[in-house]
Amino acid sequence: MDAVTRARELRGRRATLPEPVGLVPTMGALHAGHAALVARARAECTSVIVSVFINPLQFGPNEDFNAYPRALDDDRRQLESLGVDLLFMPDVAEMYPRQLDVFVEPTSLARAFEGERRPGHFRGVATVVMKLFNIVQPQRAYFGEKDAQQLAVIRRMTADLDMPIDIVGCPTVREPDGLALSSRNAYLTASERRAAPHLYAALRALAGELGSGTSDVSAAIAVARRSLPPLREDYLGVVDPDGFRPLQTVSPGHEVLAVGAAYAGQTRLIDNLKVQVQPEGEVVKR
């Protein structure tokens, strides 16, 4: 596996790689969820590039940019074992050599939930992903479905700006107790880790209510909240998967997304479940 730190180096090495090229953008501190993205890219692409870059633009002024887990040596060993062809690990000065005057600014998709709680977050995400797409020029790019709103924003950006890149969403990887894998799980104390799966339990309860005939989202959320303690709720909601528009009611036969965020101590967890509401009231959860 080659590793480069400069965009110019990346472009030169990229030109020698057989296509199609798949890109897996990451912020490092890799876990089994990232490994699943790389494995999917490895199965579908002739060449695989992984980027490791902790993007300051997507962190708010009181968020955890400085504390975010960093494990570059471990990341390199893991990526080499996974058969990655090229690792791109720029620093901030390489990605942002001057103060930016032009950003990618999502609008309607970024208004609710994560966009409301983290102002400017999706502008930072969309901008850095656009830069990575322009540098790497992949045919496919791989993202986890755990960050569902991020995935929706990136898909819409790619479509609206006519970028010839196939955005591939990959299923959330979970611990045996249901906790979605995240680099930020490293922040959890032992007691917080035991409490963390309650977010997944609340989303399952929300999905169960929607599938058992409850069309009123507020009523379903009220039931789901019983499963959330000892976590502290940030939000629970139901959206249409593509537009991320909050829904007040659901209709049989439609696929919706149950979304949630909660705090275990100071650690913020996010998760979601796809819900296929069947005409007879049954539900399929993935």
Secondary structure, 3 states (H helix, E strand, C coil): CEEECCHHHHHHHHCCCCCCEEEEEECCCCCHHHHHHHHHHHHHCCEEEEEECCCHHHCCCCCCCCCCCCCHHHHHHHHHHCCCCEEECCCHHHHCCCCCCCCCCCCHHHCCCHHHHCCCHHHHHHHHHHHHHHHHCCCEEEEECCCHHHHHHHHHHHHHCCCCCEEEEECCCECCCCCECCHHHHHCCHHHHHHCCHHHHHHHHHHHHHHCCCCEHHHHHHHHHHHCCCCEEEEEEEECCCCCCECCECCCCCEEEEEEEEEECCEEEEEEEEEEECCCCCEEEC
